Amino acid sequence: MASRFDESRLDDERALASIDVRLRALAESGARVRRESHDAEAATAEAIARDKMASRPRAVIAAGPDSRLLRAVLEPWCPVPFVARPGPALPGWAGSLDWVVMLAPEGSDTGSASAVAEAVRRGAQVVVACPPTSLVADHAAGRYTTILPTVTGDQLATAVVMLDYLEQVGLGPRADSESVATAPDEVAMSCSPHRDPAVNPAKMLAIAPADATPIVWGGSVLAARGPSRGRVAAPLERSRRPRRRRRAPAAAARSGPAA
């Protein structure tokens, strides 16, 4: 017999305390974005000044597990062809005329380390956002490598550091770190576990699909990556709940073929 959703747990102090660590980590997202942005600003100023003078690459290749996150943001803006490769292998044509960029928040993924090592071997311009003392950083060492140092291990904060760099070298849109940091701050306040469900968007969202089949719908290029790549649908799959994933027609038309 299928279990029913018990909405009383949304106000149960004991139930909320059991996931306090996870909720606090989410609530601190804005603080991590600010920390990474502030720390990277001074550390990468010299690299940005140097790379601004470099020739425009033939293509930009985002490598590693978070490559499609970069693709969702940069694909509509990048002035050169943009390719996402989440696996450890680079396209066969990638070489000295191209840039390879990577997010490695933890810096410990062996596949990411293999990809950047291959990029260095081929003479590509490599830009990696990762902890400066990590497996990925060690494998990325090379003459044409730029390390954007990160410390929090946070995917969003690491992405903001990379996007800010790419904007300043003319390969991406403006990345306003303060605006990005403010957004999760506002969500953390409006969705506090201590707020009543009647005025809490998160609790209302939890209650709404309790006895229905959720449809995860992406209405833009960025939002379409959620349902199509499982960033939103995956938690529903793990809960063994039926769900449907859809992309809005306009978003599907703009998002291009899957990498």
C-alpha positions as CSV (number, residue, x, y, z in Angstrom):
1,M,0.0,0.0,0.0
2,A,1.5,3.4,-1.0
3,S,2.3,5.7,1.9
4,R,0.5,9.1,2.0
5,F,2.2,12.4,2.4
6,D,2.0,13.6,6.0
7,E,1.9,17.4,5.8
8,S,2.0,17.8,9.6
9,R,5.7,16.9,9.4
10,L,6.3,20.3,7.7
11,D,5.8,21.9,11.1
12,D,7.1,19.0,13.3
13,E,10.2,20.4,15.1
14,R,11.6,16.9,15.5
15,A,11.3,16.1,11.8
16,L,12.7,19.5,10.8
17,A,15.7,19.0,13.2
18,S,16.5,15.7,11.5
19,I,17.3,17.6,8.3
20,D,18.7,20.8,9.9
21,V,22.2,20.3,8.4
22,R,20.9,20.1,4.9
23,L,18.6,23.1,5.3
24,R,21.4,25.2,6.8
25,A,23.7,24.3,3.9
26,L,21.0,25.5,1.5
27,A,20.4,28.7,3.5
28,E,24.2,29.5,3.4
29,S,24.4,29.4,-0.4
30,G,24.5,33.2,-0.7
31,A,27.3,33.5,1.8
32,R,29.4,31.0,-0.1
33,V,28.9,32.9,-3.3
34,R,30.0,36.1,-1.7
35,R,33.1,34.5,-0.1
36,E,34.2,32.8,-3.4
37,S,33.6,35.9,-5.4
38,H,35.6,38.1,-3.0
39,D,38.5,35.7,-2.6
40,A,38.8,35.1,-6.3
41,E,38.7,38.7,-7.3
42,A,42.2,39.5,-6.1
43,A,43.6,36.1,-7.0
44,T,42.5,36.1,-10.6
45,A,43.0,39.8,-11.5
46,E,46.4,39.2,-13.1
47,A,45.1,36.2,-15.0
48,I,42.1,38.2,-16.4
49,A,44.4,41.0,-17.5
50,R,46.6,38.5,-19.3
51,D,43.9,36.5,-20.9
52,K,42.1,39.6,-22.2
53,M,45.0,40.0,-24.5
54,A,44.8,36.4,-25.8
55,S,43.3,35.7,-29.2
56,R,39.7,34.7,-29.4
57,P,39.5,30.9,-29.2
58,R,38.1,28.7,-32.1
59,A,35.8,27.1,-29.6
60,V,35.1,26.8,-25.8
61,I,34.8,23.3,-24.4
62,A,33.3,22.9,-20.9
63,A,34.6,19.7,-19.5
64,G,33.7,17.7,-16.3
65,P,30.4,16.7,-14.5
66,D,29.2,20.3,-14.3
67,S,29.8,21.2,-17.9
68,R,26.1,21.3,-18.8
69,L,25.5,23.9,-16.1
70,L,28.0,26.2,-17.8
71,R,26.5,25.3,-21.2
72,A,23.0,26.3,-20.0
73,V,24.2,29.8,-19.1
74,L,26.9,30.4,-21.8
75,E,25.5,28.7,-24.9
76,P,23.1,31.6,-25.9
77,W,25.9,34.2,-25.2
78,C,29.3,32.8,-26.1
79,P,30.6,34.4,-29.3
80,V,32.4,31.2,-30.4
81,P,31.1,27.6,-30.7
82,F,30.4,26.1,-27.2
83,V,30.6,22.4,-26.4
84,A,29.8,20.6,-23.2
85,R,31.6,17.3,-22.5
86,P,30.7,15.8,-19.0
87,G,32.9,12.8,-19.4
88,P,36.7,12.4,-19.0
89,A,37.3,12.6,-22.8
90,L,37.7,15.7,-24.9
91,P,36.5,16.1,-28.5
92,G,39.1,14.7,-30.9
93,W,39.5,18.0,-32.6
94,A,40.3,20.0,-29.4
95,G,43.7,21.6,-29.4
96,S,45.8,24.7,-29.1
97,L,43.2,26.9,-30.8
98,D,40.6,26.1,-28.2
99,W,39.8,26.9,-24.5
100,V,38.9,24.1,-22.0
101,V,37.0,25.4,-19.0
102,M,36.0,23.3,-16.0
103,L,34.2,23.6,-12.6
104,A,35.7,21.3,-10.0
105,P,34.2,22.5,-6.6
106,E,35.8,19.6,-4.7
107,G,38.8,19.1,-7.0
108,S,38.9,15.4,-6.3
109,D,37.2,13.9,-9.3
110,T,39.5,11.6,-11.2
111,G,37.6,12.0,-14.5
112,S,37.9,15.8,-14.3
113,A,41.6,15.4,-13.5
114,S,42.0,13.2,-16.6
115,A,40.2,15.7,-18.8
116,V,42.3,18.7,-17.8
117,A,45.5,16.7,-18.1
118,E,44.6,15.8,-21.7
119,A,43.8,19.5,-22.4
120,V,47.2,20.5,-21.1
121,R,48.9,17.8,-23.2
122,R,47.1,19.1,-26.3
123,G,48.2,22.7,-25.7
124,A,44.7,24.1,-25.1
125,Q,44.1,27.2,-22.9
126,V,42.8,25.7,-19.7
127,V,40.7,27.5,-17.1
128,V,39.7,25.6,-14.0
129,A,37.8,26.8,-10.9
130,C,38.9,24.5,-8.1
131,P,40.8,24.3,-4.8
132,P,44.4,25.3,-5.5
133,T,45.7,22.3,-3.6
134,S,43.7,19.5,-5.2
135,L,43.9,16.6,-7.6
136,V,42.4,18.5,-10.5
137,A,44.7,21.5,-9.8
138,D,47.8,19.3,-9.9
139,H,46.7,17.7,-13.2
140,A,45.9,21.1,-14.7
141,A,49.4,22.6,-14.1
142,G,50.8,23.9,-17.4
143,R,52.1,26.9,-19.3
144,Y,48.6,27.9,-20.6
145,T,46.6,27.1,-17.5
146,T,44.6,29.5,-15.3
147,I,43.5,28.3,-11.9
148,L,40.6,30.2,-10.3
149,P,41.0,29.3,-6.6
150,T,37.9,28.2,-4.7
151,V,37.5,26.9,-1.1
152,T,33.9,26.2,-0.3
153,G,33.2,23.2,-2.5
154,D,29.9,24.8,-3.5
155,Q,28.8,24.2,-7.1
156,L,26.9,27.5,-7.4
157,A,29.7,29.6,-5.9
158,T,32.3,28.0,-8.1
159,A,30.2,28.6,-11.2
160,V,29.9,32.3,-10.3
161,V,33.7,32.6,-10.1
162,M,34.0,31.0,-13.5
163,L,31.2,33.0,-15.1
164,D,32.7,36.3,-13.8
165,Y,36.1,35.4,-15.3
166,L,34.6,34.5,-18.7
167,E,32.6,37.7,-18.7
168,Q,35.7,39.8,-18.2
169,V,37.6,38.0,-21.0
170,G,34.7,38.5,-23.4
171,L,33.3,35.0,-23.6
172,G,30.2,35.2,-21.5
173,P,27.4,37.5,-20.2
174,R,27.7,39.8,-17.2
175,A,27.8,37.8,-14.0
176,D,26.6,39.9,-11.0
177,S,27.8,37.9,-8.0
178,E,25.8,40.0,-5.5
179,S,22.6,39.5,-7.4
180,V,23.2,35.7,-7.5
181,A,24.0,35.7,-3.7
182,T,20.9,37.8,-2.9
183,A,18.6,35.3,-4.6
184,P,19.2,32.3,-2.3
185,D,19.2,34.7,0.7
186,E,15.7,35.7,-0.2
187,V,14.6,32.2,-0.8
188,A,16.1,31.1,2.6
189,M,14.1,33.8,4.3
190,S,10.8,33.2,2.5
191,C,11.1,29.4,2.8
192,S,12.3,29.2,6.4
193,P,11.2,25.9,8.0
194,H,9.8,28.0,10.8
195,R,7.3,29.9,8.6
196,D,3.7,28.8,8.4
197,P,2.8,26.7,5.3
198,A,0.2,29.3,4.3
199,V,3.0,31.9,3.6
200,N,5.9,29.5,2.9
201,P,6.4,28.8,-0.9
202,A,8.5,25.7,-0.1
203,K,5.9,24.1,2.1
204,M,3.2,25.0,-0.4
205,L,5.2,23.4,-3.1
206,A,5.7,20.2,-1.0
207,I,2.0,20.0,-0.3
208,A,0.7,20.8,-3.8
209,P,1.9,17.6,-5.6
210,A,1.3,15.3,-2.6
211,D,-1.5,13.4,-4.3
212,A,-0.8,14.3,-7.9
213,T,1.8,13.6,-10.6
214,P,4.4,16.4,-10.8
215,I,5.2,17.8,-14.2
216,V,8.7,19.3,-14.3
217,W,8.5,22.0,-17.0
218,G,11.4,24.1,-18.3
219,G,10.4,27.4,-19.8
220,S,13.8,28.8,-20.8
221,V,17.1,27.4,-22.0
222,L,18.4,27.4,-18.4
223,A,15.2,26.0,-16.9
224,A,15.0,23.4,-19.6
225,R,18.2,21.8,-18.4
226,G,16.5,21.0,-15.1
227,P,13.9,18.6,-16.4
228,S,16.0,17.3,-19.3
229,R,19.1,16.6,-17.2
230,G,17.5,15.5,-14.0
231,R,18.6,18.3,-11.7
232,V,15.0,18.7,-10.6
233,A,13.5,15.4,-11.7
234,A,16.2,13.2,-10.1
235,P,15.1,13.8,-6.5
236,L,11.5,12.8,-7.5
237,E,12.9,9.6,-9.1
238,R,14.8,8.7,-5.9
239,S,11.6,9.1,-4.0
240,R,10.0,6.5,-6.4
241,R,7.2,8.9,-7.2
242,P,5.8,9.1,-10.7
243,R,6.7,12.3,-12.5
244,R,6.8,13.7,-16.0
245,R,9.5,15.8,-17.6
246,R,8.8,18.3,-20.3
247,R,10.5,21.2,-22.1
248,A,8.6,24.2,-23.3
249,P,8.6,24.2,-27.2
250,A,10.4,27.6,-27.3
251,A,13.0,26.5,-24.9
252,A,13.6,23.2,-26.7
253,A,14.1,25.1,-30.0
254,R,16.7,27.4,-28.5
255,S,18.6,24.8,-26.4
256,G,20.0,22.9,-29.4
257,P,21.1,19.3,-29.5
258,A,22.2,17.5,-26.4
259,A,26.0,17.4,-26.0
